[in-house]
Amino acid sequence: MDIEPAASLDEAIQGALGRKLRESYEEIVNEQVPEKFIQLLNELKNTEHGDKGRNS
Amino acid sequence: MAAPDFEQSLVGAIPHLRAFARSFANDPARADDLVQETLVKAWNSRDSFTPGTNFRAWLFTILRNVYFSQHRKLRREVDDPDDQYQNSLAVQPEQYGYLDLADFRAALGLLPSDQREALVLVGAEGFSYEEAAEICGCAVGTIKSRVNRARNRLVELLGDSELKSGGSAANPTAHGSRLVKDTARG
């Protein structure tokens, strides 16, 4: 009857699995973003403005 | 997208890029390197983003491309990059406060990387199967079957009664050793 293996996983287990997965993932998402990323974006922006300045 | 909007969207997506990157590189420093390179690529190709489409999906596609182009280079230097992922997992669990989440992560780390990726995209990020398929450049059916196999394998590794009872706080040591035994048996 159950051709797909997942069909045999009951909903309670699937739900529990999903919650664990999200909990694990959210913990990383909620970490504070290191400053280096914002610095990198600022550098990218400034480089671009610099280039435009030189070109005009 | 106008540059300030683009920048703002990019900043907002960084936490998700960092989390997604960890499904490729378990070592946080390596994962963050991957994110940095993704941000540079995204910034430089921002004209190719189609407004109105899913921005995060666009970024995730770039991150994957960055990863797989590095991965091909890496393959010449190390025998098996997946082994590296698992070796780095071996030193991870103590960093986390509660063992059952660490156990879950260890089990996730044992999955083939394509299954882990599909599960994270659909189950954690909440992408539709169609969106996940687009990000991974494969058929929708392939994503579905990867997600199914990932779920089944996790249940095998973690034990359905543990999952149902919502964790293993009562006896973390026994839980940890059972995971190891199950892995050896599997």
gemmi code that builds the backbone of each chain (N, CA, C; Angstrom):
import gemmi

chains = {
    "A": [
        ("MET", (0.833, -1.196, 0.000), (0.000, 0.000, 0.000), (0.869, 1.247, 0.000)),
        ("ASP", (1.822, 1.281, 0.917), (2.712, 2.435, 0.981), (3.887, 2.250, 0.027)),
        ("ILE", (3.808, 2.953, -1.072), (4.884, 2.798, -2.049), (6.054, 3.712, -1.686)),
        ("GLU", (5.704, 4.975, -1.374), (6.735, 5.916, -0.938), (7.112, 5.601, 0.502)),
        ("PRO", (8.401, 5.526, 0.800), (8.796, 5.231, 2.173), (8.273, 6.273, 3.171)),
        ("ALA", (8.211, 7.535, 2.732), (7.796, 8.588, 3.656), (6.350, 8.417, 4.104)),
        ("ALA", (5.571, 7.715, 3.282), (4.166, 7.529, 3.618), (4.012, 6.742, 4.918)),
        ("SER", (5.072, 6.000, 5.283), (4.989, 5.219, 6.505), (5.419, 6.015, 7.741)),
        ("LEU", (5.989, 7.197, 7.521), (6.362, 8.041, 8.659), (5.112, 8.704, 9.209)),
        ("ASP", (4.828, 8.482, 10.489), (3.570, 9.065, 10.933), (3.708, 10.564, 11.179)),
        ("GLU", (2.578, 11.213, 11.204), (2.589, 12.684, 11.220), (3.250, 13.258, 12.451)),
        ("ALA", (3.074, 12.570, 13.581), (3.679, 13.060, 14.821), (5.204, 13.094, 14.683)),
        ("ILE", (5.728, 12.054, 14.067), (7.183, 11.993, 13.902), (7.662, 13.050, 12.918)),
        ("GLN", (6.932, 13.169, 11.805), (7.296, 14.198, 10.825), (7.275, 15.576, 11.462)),
        ("GLY", (6.254, 15.813, 12.293), (6.144, 17.102, 12.963), (7.306, 17.339, 13.901)),
        ("ALA", (7.655, 16.311, 14.659), (8.761, 16.428, 15.607), (10.076, 16.684, 14.874)),
        ("LEU", (10.241, 15.980, 13.767), (11.444, 16.137, 12.959), (11.545, 17.563, 12.426)),
        ("GLY", (10.417, 18.059, 11.934), (10.377, 19.417, 11.398), (10.710, 20.458, 12.456)),
        ("ARG", (10.175, 20.248, 13.658), (10.460, 21.211, 14.742), (11.933, 21.206, 15.116)),
        ("LYS", (12.506, 20.024, 15.213), (13.936, 19.919, 15.539), (14.788, 20.609, 14.473)),
        ("LEU", (14.409, 20.342, 13.224), (15.165, 20.913, 12.118), (15.113, 22.433, 12.163)),
        ("ARG", (13.927, 22.970, 12.389), (13.794, 24.432, 12.431), (14.499, 25.017, 13.639)),
        ("GLU", (14.401, 24.304, 14.764), (15.076, 24.774, 15.980), (16.588, 24.862, 15.741)),
        ("SER", (17.115, 23.827, 15.133), (18.544, 23.762, 14.850), (18.959, 24.880, 13.884)),
        ("TYR", (18.128, 25.100, 12.879), (18.423, 26.101, 11.853), (18.272, 27.523, 12.395)),
        ("GLU", (17.181, 27.718, 13.137), (16.912, 29.063, 13.676), (18.005, 29.524, 14.635)),
        ("GLU", (18.601, 28.565, 15.322), (19.654, 28.935, 16.254), (20.799, 29.634, 15.506)),
        ("ILE", (21.087, 29.159, 14.317), (22.145, 29.802, 13.519), (21.637, 31.125, 12.944)),
        ("VAL", (20.403, 31.107, 12.432), (19.835, 32.340, 11.872), (19.836, 33.470, 12.912)),
        ("ASN", (19.574, 33.102, 14.174), (19.471, 34.124, 15.215), (20.804, 34.569, 15.803)),
        ("GLU", (21.877, 33.928, 15.368), (23.194, 34.383, 15.830), (23.417, 35.817, 15.355)),
        ("GLN", (24.173, 36.561, 16.153), (24.470, 37.920, 15.723), (25.365, 37.878, 14.477)),
        ("VAL", (25.058, 38.704, 13.498), (25.838, 38.716, 12.260), (27.185, 39.392, 12.528)),
        ("PRO", (28.288, 38.684, 12.245), (29.606, 39.293, 12.480), (29.772, 40.598, 11.688)),
        ("GLU", (30.443, 41.527, 12.307), (30.650, 42.855, 11.740), (31.329, 42.816, 10.365)),
        ("LYS", (32.153, 41.769, 10.164), (32.922, 41.704, 8.908), (32.035, 41.702, 7.663)),
        ("PHE", (30.798, 41.203, 7.814), (29.909, 41.163, 6.645), (29.445, 42.562, 6.247)),
        ("ILE", (29.143, 43.369, 7.263), (28.707, 44.730, 6.993), (29.878, 45.537, 6.422)),
        ("GLN", (31.063, 45.291, 6.985), (32.262, 45.958, 6.465), (32.477, 45.618, 4.999)),
        ("LEU", (32.292, 44.339, 4.685), (32.481, 43.897, 3.303), (31.523, 44.636, 2.367)),
        ("LEU", (30.258, 44.742, 2.772), (29.280, 45.437, 1.922), (29.654, 46.920, 1.763)),
        ("ASN", (30.139, 47.520, 2.855), (30.570, 48.919, 2.761), (31.733, 49.070, 1.796)),
        ("GLU", (32.664, 48.122, 1.866), (33.802, 48.162, 0.938), (33.338, 48.051, -0.506)),
        ("LEU", (32.407, 47.127, -0.740), (31.906, 46.934, -2.103), (31.259, 48.220, -2.620)),
        ("LYS", (30.488, 48.846, -1.738), (29.821, 50.098, -2.110), (30.840, 51.188, -2.414)),
        ("ASN", (31.815, 51.328, -1.517), (32.807, 52.392, -1.663), (33.669, 52.211, -2.893)),
        ("THR", (34.041, 50.972, -3.169), (34.842, 50.690, -4.358), (34.103, 51.182, -5.590)),
        ("GLU", (32.817, 50.882, -5.593), (32.006, 51.272, -6.738), (31.926, 52.797, -6.893)),
        ("HIS", (31.663, 53.469, -5.772), (31.600, 54.929, -5.838), (32.931, 55.487, -6.297)),
        ("GLY", (34.019, 54.893, -5.792), (35.358, 55.319, -6.167), (35.552, 55.202, -7.671)),
        ("ASP", (35.128, 54.055, -8.222), (35.279, 53.831, -9.660), (34.516, 54.874, -10.463)),
        ("LYS", (33.282, 55.118, -10.013), (32.451, 56.081, -10.744), (33.097, 57.455, -10.700)),
        ("GLY", (33.640, 57.794, -9.506), (34.292, 59.080, -9.330), (35.443, 59.259, -10.306)),
        ("ARG", (36.216, 58.177, -10.458), (37.369, 58.272, -11.348), (36.936, 58.378, -12.804)),
        ("ASN", (35.839, 57.709, -13.119), (35.407, 57.689, -14.513), (34.802, 59.011, -14.974)),
        ("SER", (34.235, 59.757, -14.047), (33.525, 60.954, -14.490), (34.439, 62.166, -14.554)),
    ],
    "B": [
        ("MET", (16.535, 46.323, -9.142), (16.331, 46.849, -7.787), (17.308, 47.994, -7.571)),
        ("ALA", (16.843, 49.091, -6.998), (17.727, 50.221, -6.721), (18.793, 49.789, -5.713)),
        ("ALA", (19.989, 50.383, -5.840), (21.123, 49.955, -5.021), (20.834, 49.927, -3.515)),
        ("PRO", (20.195, 50.983, -2.951), (19.953, 50.931, -1.495), (19.010, 49.790, -1.090)),
        ("ASP", (17.982, 49.532, -1.903), (17.066, 48.428, -1.615), (17.790, 47.098, -1.701)),
        ("PHE", (18.631, 47.010, -2.720), (19.382, 45.773, -2.919), (20.266, 45.514, -1.707)),
        ("GLU", (20.946, 46.576, -1.286), (21.856, 46.430, -0.146), (21.086, 45.995, 1.099)),
        ("GLN", (19.930, 46.632, 1.296), (19.133, 46.315, 2.477), (18.650, 44.858, 2.455)),
        ("SER", (18.209, 44.418, 1.294), (17.758, 43.029, 1.168), (18.902, 42.065, 1.428)),
        ("LEU", (20.082, 42.469, 0.935), (21.261, 41.628, 1.100), (21.613, 41.488, 2.588)),
        ("VAL", (21.607, 42.614, 3.289), (21.910, 42.600, 4.732), (20.901, 41.705, 5.462)),
        ("GLY", (19.633, 41.842, 5.086), (18.590, 41.053, 5.734), (18.724, 39.554, 5.494)),
        ("ALA", (19.359, 39.205, 4.376), (19.467, 37.781, 4.027), (20.697, 37.115, 4.639)),
        ("ILE", (21.621, 37.910, 5.175), (22.878, 37.348, 5.681), (22.664, 36.232, 6.723)),
        ("PRO", (21.767, 36.412, 7.713), (21.582, 35.324, 8.690), (21.156, 34.008, 8.030)),
        ("HIS", (20.342, 34.104, 6.988), (19.880, 32.895, 6.306), (20.982, 32.287, 5.445)),
        ("LEU", (21.760, 33.145, 4.827), (22.895, 32.631, 4.046), (23.869, 31.885, 4.961)),
        ("ARG", (24.086, 32.448, 6.147), (25.010, 31.806, 7.094), (24.479, 30.436, 7.526)),
        ("ALA", (23.184, 30.368, 7.765), (22.600, 29.090, 8.194), (22.626, 28.074, 7.059)),
        ("PHE", (22.292, 28.517, 5.859), (22.293, 27.612, 4.703), (23.712, 27.124, 4.415)),
        ("ALA", (24.684, 28.030, 4.551), (26.091, 27.668, 4.287), (26.558, 26.555, 5.220)),
        ("ARG", (25.987, 26.511, 6.434), (26.393, 25.461, 7.368), (25.944, 24.079, 6.907)),
        ("SER", (25.011, 24.007, 5.970), (24.654, 22.676, 5.498), (25.683, 22.162, 4.490)),
        ("PHE", (26.574, 23.047, 4.050), (27.681, 22.603, 3.189), (28.972, 22.463, 3.980)),
        ("ALA", (29.254, 23.468, 4.799), (30.486, 23.473, 5.572), (30.107, 23.587, 7.035)),
        ("ASN", (30.329, 22.517, 7.772), (29.913, 22.535, 9.169), (30.785, 23.455, 10.016)),
        ("ASP", (32.022, 23.660, 9.575), (32.909, 24.561, 10.295), (32.429, 25.996, 10.077)),
        ("PRO", (32.047, 26.698, 11.158), (31.447, 28.028, 10.995), (32.343, 29.006, 10.235)),
        ("ALA", (33.657, 28.915, 10.427), (34.551, 29.844, 9.727), (34.520, 29.587, 8.219)),
        ("ARG", (34.513, 28.310, 7.856), (34.447, 27.983, 6.424), (33.101, 28.389, 5.838)),
        ("ALA", (32.055, 28.186, 6.619), (30.723, 28.558, 6.150), (30.655, 30.077, 5.929)),
        ("ASP", (31.240, 30.834, 6.841), (31.223, 32.290, 6.702), (32.056, 32.768, 5.506)),
        ("ASP", (33.156, 32.071, 5.225), (33.927, 32.405, 4.017), (33.057, 32.259, 2.772)),
        ("LEU", (32.267, 31.191, 2.809), (31.360, 30.919, 1.693), (30.343, 32.064, 1.542)),
        ("VAL", (29.854, 32.547, 2.668), (28.884, 33.645, 2.644), (29.542, 34.924, 2.120)),
        ("GLN", (30.753, 35.183, 2.566), (31.448, 36.398, 2.104), (31.581, 36.395, 0.587)),
        ("GLU", (32.023, 35.243, 0.059), (32.197, 35.183, -1.383), (30.853, 35.311, -2.109)),
        ("THR", (29.826, 34.760, -1.498), (28.479, 34.865, -2.073), (28.034, 36.329, -2.130)),
        ("LEU", (28.326, 37.080, -1.084), (27.928, 38.494, -1.048), (28.630, 39.281, -2.153)),
        ("VAL", (29.918, 38.989, -2.355), (30.657, 39.693, -3.419), (30.034, 39.376, -4.783)),
        ("LYS", (29.788, 38.069, -5.011), (29.196, 37.654, -6.290), (27.823, 38.290, -6.486)),
        ("ALA", (27.027, 38.277, -5.434), (25.663, 38.816, -5.526), (25.713, 40.314, -5.829)),
        ("TRP", (26.610, 41.008, -5.142), (26.731, 42.447, -5.350), (27.121, 42.738, -6.800)),
        ("ASN", (28.111, 41.994, -7.275), (28.602, 42.247, -8.632), (27.616, 41.852, -9.718)),
        ("SER", (26.686, 40.944, -9.377), (25.746, 40.536, -10.429), (24.328, 40.969, -10.094)),
        ("ARG", (24.207, 42.067, -9.350), (22.872, 42.461, -8.896), (21.953, 42.866, -10.035)),
        ("ASP", (22.534, 43.248, -11.177), (21.689, 43.584, -12.323), (20.969, 42.355, -12.876)),
        ("SER", (21.471, 41.175, -12.559), (20.847, 39.969, -13.104), (19.688, 39.470, -12.227)),
        ("PHE", (19.466, 40.132, -11.083), (18.307, 39.749, -10.273), (17.033, 40.334, -10.870)),
        ("THR", (16.029, 39.474, -11.032), (14.749, 39.934, -11.575), (13.832, 40.368, -10.441)),
        ("PRO", (13.532, 41.682, -10.364), (12.642, 42.141, -9.277), (11.320, 41.374, -9.300)),
        ("GLY", (10.812, 41.093, -8.125), (9.545, 40.361, -8.044), (9.753, 38.867, -7.891)),
        ("THR", (10.977, 38.391, -8.186), (11.244, 36.974, -7.941), (11.833, 36.829, -6.536)),
        ("ASN", (11.979, 35.599, -6.105), (12.418, 35.331, -4.735), (13.906, 35.655, -4.553)),
        ("PHE", (14.137, 36.713, -3.784), (15.515, 37.198, -3.606), (16.385, 36.168, -2.896)),
        ("ARG", (15.812, 35.553, -1.850), (16.602, 34.587, -1.080), (16.964, 33.373, -1.930)),
        ("ALA", (16.026, 32.953, -2.771), (16.302, 31.815, -3.655), (17.441, 32.160, -4.618)),
        ("TRP", (17.425, 33.399, -5.097), (18.483, 33.858, -6.004), (19.843, 33.797, -5.296)),
        ("LEU", (19.873, 34.280, -4.056), (21.120, 34.268, -3.282), (21.597, 32.849, -2.981)),
        ("PHE", (20.650, 31.979, -2.650), (21.021, 30.597, -2.319), (21.619, 29.900, -3.542)),
        ("THR", (21.070, 30.230, -4.721), (21.614, 29.649, -5.944), (23.067, 30.088, -6.126)),
        ("ILE", (23.330, 31.363, -5.853), (24.701, 31.866, -5.970), (25.615, 31.152, -4.963)),
        ("LEU", (25.133, 31.018, -3.734), (25.950, 30.357, -2.703), (26.324, 28.930, -3.117)),
        ("ARG", (25.349, 28.223, -3.661), (25.622, 26.863, -4.144), (26.674, 26.868, -5.233)),
        ("ASN", (26.528, 27.803, -6.174), (27.501, 27.858, -7.266), (28.901, 28.132, -6.737)),
        ("VAL", (28.991, 29.057, -5.779), (30.280, 29.360, -5.162), (30.832, 28.096, -4.506)),
        ("TYR", (29.958, 27.420, -3.748), (30.414, 26.222, -3.038), (30.909, 25.159, -4.013)),
        ("PHE", (30.115, 24.886, -5.038), (30.499, 23.787, -5.915), (31.704, 24.121, -6.780)),
        ("SER", (31.921, 25.389, -7.083), (33.139, 25.710, -7.830), (34.367, 25.572, -6.930)),
        ("GLN", (34.224, 25.900, -5.629), (35.332, 25.681, -4.688), (35.564, 24.198, -4.456)),
        ("HIS", (34.461, 23.479, -4.360), (34.468, 22.058, -4.058), (35.247, 21.284, -5.122)),
        ("ARG", (35.059, 21.693, -6.358), (35.793, 21.024, -7.435), (37.285, 21.250, -7.288)),
        ("LYS", (37.656, 22.469, -6.884), (39.079, 22.767, -6.666), (39.603, 21.957, -5.488)),
        ("LEU", (38.768, 21.897, -4.436), (39.163, 21.233, -3.199), (39.391, 19.744, -3.428)),
        ("ARG", (38.606, 19.183, -4.321), (38.665, 17.753, -4.549), (40.056, 17.303, -4.998)),
        ("ARG", (40.773, 18.199, -5.645), (42.130, 17.847, -6.064), (43.070, 17.807, -4.869)),
        ("GLU", (42.683, 18.463, -3.798), (43.592, 18.564, -2.653), (43.281, 17.569, -1.535)),
        ("VAL", (42.026, 17.228, -1.348), (41.689, 16.271, -0.282), (40.933, 15.095, -0.878)),
        ("ASP", (41.005, 13.971, -0.183), (40.387, 12.764, -0.717), (38.878, 12.875, -0.791)),
        ("ASP", (38.283, 13.295, 0.302), (36.827, 13.289, 0.339), (36.313, 14.440, 1.204)),
        ("PRO", (35.829, 15.484, 0.568), (35.347, 16.641, 1.327), (34.220, 16.307, 2.299)),
        ("ASP", (33.429, 15.293, 1.979), (32.353, 14.916, 2.896), (32.915, 14.382, 4.208)),
        ("ASP", (34.070, 13.710, 4.092), (34.741, 13.250, 5.298), (35.134, 14.421, 6.173)),
        ("GLN", (35.573, 15.475, 5.528), (35.946, 16.680, 6.274), (34.765, 17.197, 7.061)),
        ("TYR", (33.609, 17.185, 6.418), (32.406, 17.656, 7.100), (32.184, 16.812, 8.357)),
        ("GLN", (32.290, 15.495, 8.205), (31.998, 14.628, 9.341), (33.072, 14.703, 10.410)),
        ("ASN", (34.328, 14.895, 10.006), (35.375, 15.060, 11.009), (35.145, 16.319, 11.823)),
        ("SER", (34.719, 17.365, 11.151), (34.503, 18.604, 11.884), (33.295, 18.461, 12.814)),
        ("LEU", (32.358, 17.584, 12.433), (31.203, 17.344, 13.302), (31.616, 16.699, 14.616)),
        ("ALA", (32.635, 15.872, 14.549), (33.033, 15.117, 15.729), (33.419, 16.035, 16.887)),
        ("VAL", (33.879, 17.239, 16.590), (34.294, 18.133, 17.660), (33.227, 19.175, 18.002)),
        ("GLN", (32.104, 19.093, 17.305), (31.079, 20.126, 17.490), (30.174, 20.016, 18.726)),
        ("PRO", (29.598, 18.859, 19.002), (28.443, 18.828, 19.894), (28.590, 19.564, 21.224)),
        ("GLU", (29.779, 19.571, 21.824), (29.888, 20.189, 23.140), (29.671, 21.697, 23.132)),
        ("GLN", (29.730, 22.284, 21.960), (29.498, 23.724, 21.879), (28.045, 24.089, 22.185)),
        ("TYR", (27.156, 23.120, 22.074), (25.745, 23.443, 22.221), (25.263, 23.054, 23.597)),
        ("GLY", (24.365, 23.836, 24.107), (23.915, 23.674, 25.475), (23.200, 22.365, 25.749)),
        ("TYR", (22.381, 21.894, 24.823), (21.622, 20.683, 25.113), (21.934, 19.620, 24.081)),
        ("LEU", (22.137, 18.463, 24.641), (22.637, 17.375, 23.817), (21.672, 16.950, 22.718)),
        ("ASP", (20.376, 17.082, 22.951), (19.498, 16.524, 21.914), (19.571, 17.304, 20.601)),
        ("LEU", (19.818, 18.609, 20.704), (20.000, 19.379, 19.478), (21.332, 19.013, 18.818)),
        ("ALA", (22.337, 18.797, 19.638), (23.634, 18.372, 19.118), (23.502, 17.013, 18.437)),
        ("ASP", (22.727, 16.138, 19.052), (22.477, 14.827, 18.469), (21.783, 14.951, 17.121)),
        ("PHE", (20.807, 15.856, 17.093), (20.090, 16.066, 15.837), (21.061, 16.531, 14.760)),
        ("ARG", (21.920, 17.464, 15.125), (22.891, 17.976, 14.150), (23.875, 16.911, 13.700)),
        ("ALA", (24.259, 16.063, 14.636), (25.176, 14.980, 14.276), (24.502, 14.057, 13.258)),
        ("ALA", (23.221, 13.757, 13.506), (22.480, 12.889, 12.589), (22.332, 13.562, 11.221)),
        ("LEU", (22.048, 14.861, 11.239), (21.920, 15.628, 9.996), (23.241, 15.572, 9.209)),
        ("GLY", (24.334, 15.620, 9.955), (25.658, 15.586, 9.336), (25.993, 14.249, 8.682)),
        ("LEU", (25.269, 13.209, 9.098), (25.522, 11.894, 8.522), (24.780, 11.679, 7.206)),
        ("LEU", (23.854, 12.564, 6.902), (23.098, 12.421, 5.654), (23.991, 12.777, 4.470)),
        ("PRO", (23.728, 12.155, 3.325), (24.399, 12.607, 2.100), (24.083, 14.089, 1.892)),
        ("SER", (25.067, 14.845, 1.386), (24.900, 16.299, 1.369), (23.712, 16.760, 0.520)),
        ("ASP", (23.399, 16.014, -0.560), (22.266, 16.462, -1.384), (20.936, 16.294, -0.627)),
        ("GLN", (20.872, 15.265, 0.224), (19.654, 15.079, 1.020), (19.545, 16.133, 2.114)),
        ("ARG", (20.689, 16.430, 2.743), (20.687, 17.438, 3.808), (20.261, 18.793, 3.233)),
        ("GLU", (20.797, 19.104, 2.062), (20.465, 20.382, 1.433), (18.966, 20.480, 1.120)),
        ("ALA", (18.418, 19.408, 0.539), (16.999, 19.429, 0.178), (16.128, 19.578, 1.423)),
        ("LEU", (16.496, 18.857, 2.478), (15.727, 18.919, 3.715), (15.769, 20.324, 4.325)),
        ("VAL", (16.958, 20.934, 4.312), (17.107, 22.280, 4.881), (16.291, 23.292, 4.077)),
        ("LEU", (16.361, 23.189, 2.755), (15.635, 24.160, 1.923), (14.123, 24.068, 2.156)),
        ("VAL", (13.623, 22.845, 2.187), (12.172, 22.660, 2.305), (11.711, 22.738, 3.761)),
        ("GLY", (12.413, 22.018, 4.631), (11.955, 21.895, 6.008), (12.327, 23.062, 6.908)),
        ("ALA", (13.500, 23.647, 6.681), (13.939, 24.737, 7.560), (13.668, 26.110, 6.945)),
        ("GLU", (13.982, 26.270, 5.645), (13.768, 27.572, 5.012), (12.333, 27.754, 4.534)),
        ("GLY", (11.627, 26.653, 4.382), (10.237, 26.743, 3.963), (10.029, 27.016, 2.476)),
        ("PHE", (11.044, 26.695, 1.658), (10.839, 26.810, 0.212), (9.888, 25.711, -0.247)),
        ("SER", (9.153, 25.992, -1.313), (8.320, 24.953, -1.911), (9.249, 23.959, -2.617)),
        ("TYR", (8.722, 22.770, -2.914), (9.524, 21.795, -3.660), (9.981, 22.401, -4.984)),
        ("GLU", (9.108, 23.187, -5.597), (9.434, 23.788, -6.894), (10.594, 24.772, -6.758)),
        ("GLU", (10.518, 25.610, -5.726), (11.593, 26.586, -5.517), (12.915, 25.881, -5.200)),
        ("ALA", (12.830, 24.855, -4.351), (14.041, 24.109, -3.987), (14.652, 23.459, -5.231)),
        ("ALA", (13.791, 22.948, -6.097), (14.282, 22.312, -7.320), (14.998, 23.325, -8.203)),
        ("GLU", (14.443, 24.526, -8.234), (15.069, 25.575, -9.049), (16.439, 25.961, -8.481)),
        ("ILE", (16.503, 26.099, -7.155), (17.764, 26.446, -6.502), (18.824, 25.377, -6.784)),
        ("CYS", (18.413, 24.114, -6.699), (19.366, 23.014, -6.868), (19.565, 22.617, -8.334)),
        ("GLY", (18.799, 23.193, -9.216), (18.924, 22.847, -10.632), (18.573, 21.391, -10.900)),
        ("CYS", (17.536, 20.893, -10.259), (17.131, 19.503, -10.518), (15.610, 19.419, -10.599)),
        ("ALA", (15.111, 18.215, -10.849), (13.662, 18.028, -10.998), (12.958, 18.080, -9.640)),
        ("VAL", (11.698, 18.484, -9.654), (10.901, 18.555, -8.428), (10.836, 17.176, -7.743)),
        ("GLY", (10.669, 16.131, -8.574), (10.600, 14.771, -8.032), (11.890, 14.378, -7.306)),
        ("THR", (13.002, 14.878, -7.801), (14.294, 14.581, -7.165), (14.351, 15.190, -5.773)),
        ("ILE", (13.866, 16.435, -5.661), (13.840, 17.098, -4.348), (12.936, 16.327, -3.394)),
        ("LYS", (11.758, 15.951, -3.901), (10.819, 15.213, -3.042), (11.446, 13.932, -2.530)),
        ("SER", (12.105, 13.216, -3.421), (12.657, 11.941, -2.981), (13.851, 12.162, -2.042)),
        ("ARG", (14.636, 13.208, -2.253), (15.731, 13.497, -1.321), (15.199, 13.852, 0.071)),
        ("VAL", (14.137, 14.642, 0.088), (13.549, 15.025, 1.378), (12.995, 13.784, 2.088)),
        ("ASN", (12.322, 12.931, 1.334), (11.778, 11.702, 1.935), (12.866, 10.814, 2.506)),
        ("ARG", (13.923, 10.649, 1.708), (15.005, 9.777, 2.173), (15.690, 10.378, 3.389)),
        ("ALA", (15.843, 11.712, 3.373), (16.479, 12.386, 4.513), (15.654, 12.174, 5.778)),
        ("ARG", (14.347, 12.338, 5.678), (13.474, 12.184, 6.843), (13.548, 10.763, 7.389)),
        ("ASN", (13.461, 9.806, 6.475), (13.491, 8.410, 6.916), (14.807, 8.053, 7.592)),
        ("ARG", (15.876, 8.563, 7.026), (17.191, 8.270, 7.596), (17.329, 8.909, 8.984)),
        ("LEU", (16.815, 10.121, 9.130), (16.896, 10.793, 10.435), (16.108, 10.033, 11.492)),
        ("VAL", (14.939, 9.528, 11.088), (14.139, 8.765, 12.047), (14.893, 7.498, 12.442)),
        ("GLU", (15.537, 6.872, 11.462), (16.348, 5.688, 11.740), (17.451, 6.010, 12.746)),
        ("LEU", (18.103, 7.137, 12.521), (19.250, 7.508, 13.352), (18.844, 7.953, 14.750)),
        ("LEU", (17.749, 8.682, 14.810), (17.384, 9.293, 16.094), (16.402, 8.447, 16.904)),
        ("GLY", (15.684, 7.598, 16.209), (14.706, 6.767, 16.921), (13.367, 7.463, 16.994)),
        ("ASP", (12.298, 6.795, 16.558), (11.004, 7.478, 16.495), (10.429, 7.780, 17.869)),
        ("SER", (10.748, 6.949, 18.874), (10.170, 7.226, 20.197), (10.793, 8.489, 20.798)),
        ("GLU", (12.083, 8.692, 20.562), (12.742, 9.905, 21.044), (12.126, 11.139, 20.397)),
        ("LEU", (11.909, 11.041, 19.104), (11.348, 12.174, 18.379), (9.947, 12.484, 18.875)),
        ("LYS", (9.178, 11.428, 19.105), (7.803, 11.613, 19.546), (7.745, 12.233, 20.931)),
        ("SER", (8.660, 11.818, 21.796), (8.637, 12.346, 23.161), (9.264, 13.737, 23.206)),
        ("GLY", (9.750, 14.180, 22.065), (10.196, 15.577, 21.958), (11.595, 15.838, 22.466)),
        ("GLY", (12.399, 14.812, 22.654), (13.778, 15.057, 23.061), (14.273, 13.999, 23.995)),
        ("SER", (15.467, 14.225, 24.518), (16.100, 13.172, 25.291), (16.718, 13.722, 26.559)),
        ("ALA", (16.143, 14.807, 27.083), (16.727, 15.469, 28.239), (16.859, 14.504, 29.426)),
        ("ALA", (15.956, 13.513, 29.509), (15.963, 12.607, 30.646), (17.251, 11.789, 30.724)),
        ("ASN", (17.728, 11.367, 29.585), (18.920, 10.534, 29.616), (19.817, 10.802, 28.408)),
        ("PRO", (20.480, 11.946, 28.403), (21.245, 12.346, 27.235), (22.383, 11.384, 26.906)),
        ("THR", (22.998, 10.801, 27.903), (24.149, 9.938, 27.635), (23.722, 8.693, 26.857)),
        ("ALA", (22.632, 8.087, 27.334), (22.146, 6.896, 26.649), (21.756, 7.230, 25.225)),
        ("HIS", (21.153, 8.406, 25.058), (20.720, 8.808, 23.732), (21.916, 8.940, 22.795)),
        ("GLY", (22.943, 9.597, 23.303), (24.144, 9.813, 22.500), (24.768, 8.511, 22.064)),
        ("SER", (24.857, 7.552, 23.000), (25.519, 6.308, 22.631), (24.650, 5.492, 21.685)),
        ("ARG", (23.312, 5.646, 21.832), (22.450, 4.918, 20.920), (22.613, 5.411, 19.500)),
        ("LEU", (22.810, 6.720, 19.364), (23.013, 7.288, 18.037), (24.234, 6.654, 17.391)),
        ("VAL", (25.281, 6.520, 18.168), (26.521, 5.936, 17.644), (26.291, 4.490, 17.237)),
        ("LYS", (25.589, 3.730, 18.106), (25.329, 2.320, 17.784), (24.500, 2.194, 16.516)),
        ("ASP", (23.465, 3.018, 16.458), (22.596, 2.962, 15.276), (23.370, 3.246, 14.014)),
        ("THR", (24.281, 4.207, 14.112), (25.072, 4.582, 12.953), (25.933, 3.409, 12.514)),
        ("ALA", (26.533, 2.741, 13.501), (27.418, 1.624, 13.191), (26.626, 0.491, 12.535)),
        ("ARG", (25.401, 0.307, 13.049), (24.582, -0.758, 12.513), (24.097, -0.445, 11.113)),
        ("GLY", (23.720, 0.821, 10.919), (23.115, 1.229, 9.669), (24.070, 1.042, 8.520)),
    ],
}
model = gemmi.Model(1)
for chain_id, residues in chains.items():
    chain = gemmi.Chain(chain_id)
    for i, (resn, *xyz) in enumerate(residues, 1):
        res = gemmi.Residue()
        res.name, res.seqid = resn, gemmi.SeqId(i, " ")
        for name, pos in zip(("N", "CA", "C"), xyz):
            atom = gemmi.Atom()
            atom.name, atom.element = name, gemmi.Element(name[0])
            atom.pos, atom.b_iso = gemmi.Position(*pos), 0.0
            res.add_atom(atom)
        chain.add_residue(res)
    model.add_chain(chain)
structure = gemmi.Structure()
structure.add_model(model)
structure.setup_entities()
